[in-house]
Amino acid sequence: MTSKELLYVEDALGHETFMRSCCTKTSNQLQDATLSSYMKELEKKHTELFDKFLNLL
């Protein structure tokens, strides 16, 4: 893996970490159960994407 590709993967990992934390924070603050559930699904999706990027290393 080139250094440029490594930088891209590191950036993507940071992005997915940020998105996961935003989804967690938002789902905890929402009072609407449907929206909170949807945010938890998004949190799982970003966790899966994080794991996929991590497996590239």
C-alpha positions as CSV (number, residue, x, y, z in Angstrom):
1,M,0.0,0.0,0.0
2,T,1.4,3.4,-1.0
3,S,1.7,6.2,1.5
4,K,-1.1,8.1,-0.3
5,E,-3.4,5.1,0.0
6,L,-2.6,4.8,3.6
7,L,-3.4,8.4,4.2
8,Y,-6.8,7.9,2.5
9,V,-7.6,4.9,4.7
10,E,-6.6,6.7,7.8
11,D,-8.8,9.7,6.8
12,A,-11.7,7.3,6.1
13,L,-11.2,5.7,9.6
14,G,-11.3,9.1,11.2
15,H,-14.5,10.0,9.2
16,E,-16.3,6.8,10.2
17,T,-15.3,7.3,13.9
18,F,-16.7,10.8,13.8
19,M,-19.9,9.7,12.1
20,R,-20.4,6.8,14.5
21,S,-20.0,9.2,17.5
22,C,-22.4,11.7,16.0
23,C,-25.0,8.9,15.4
24,T,-24.6,7.7,19.0
25,K,-24.9,11.2,20.5
26,T,-27.9,12.0,18.3
27,S,-29.8,8.7,19.0
28,N,-29.3,9.3,22.8
29,Q,-30.8,12.8,22.5
30,L,-33.8,12.0,20.3
31,Q,-37.1,11.5,22.0
32,D,-38.8,10.0,18.9
33,A,-38.3,6.2,19.2
34,T,-38.4,5.8,15.4
35,L,-35.8,8.4,14.7
36,S,-33.6,7.1,17.5
37,S,-33.8,3.6,16.1
38,Y,-32.8,4.9,12.7
39,M,-29.8,6.6,14.1
40,K,-28.8,3.4,15.9
41,E,-29.0,1.6,12.5
42,L,-26.7,4.3,11.0
43,E,-24.3,3.9,13.9
44,K,-24.1,0.1,13.1
45,K,-23.6,0.9,9.4
46,H,-20.7,3.3,10.2
47,T,-19.2,0.7,12.5
48,E,-19.3,-1.9,9.7
49,L,-17.7,0.6,7.3
50,F,-15.0,1.3,9.9
51,D,-14.3,-2.4,10.2
52,K,-14.0,-2.7,6.5
53,F,-11.5,0.1,6.2
54,L,-9.6,-1.3,9.1
55,N,-9.3,-4.7,7.4
56,L,-7.6,-3.0,4.5
57,L,-4.6,-2.4,6.8
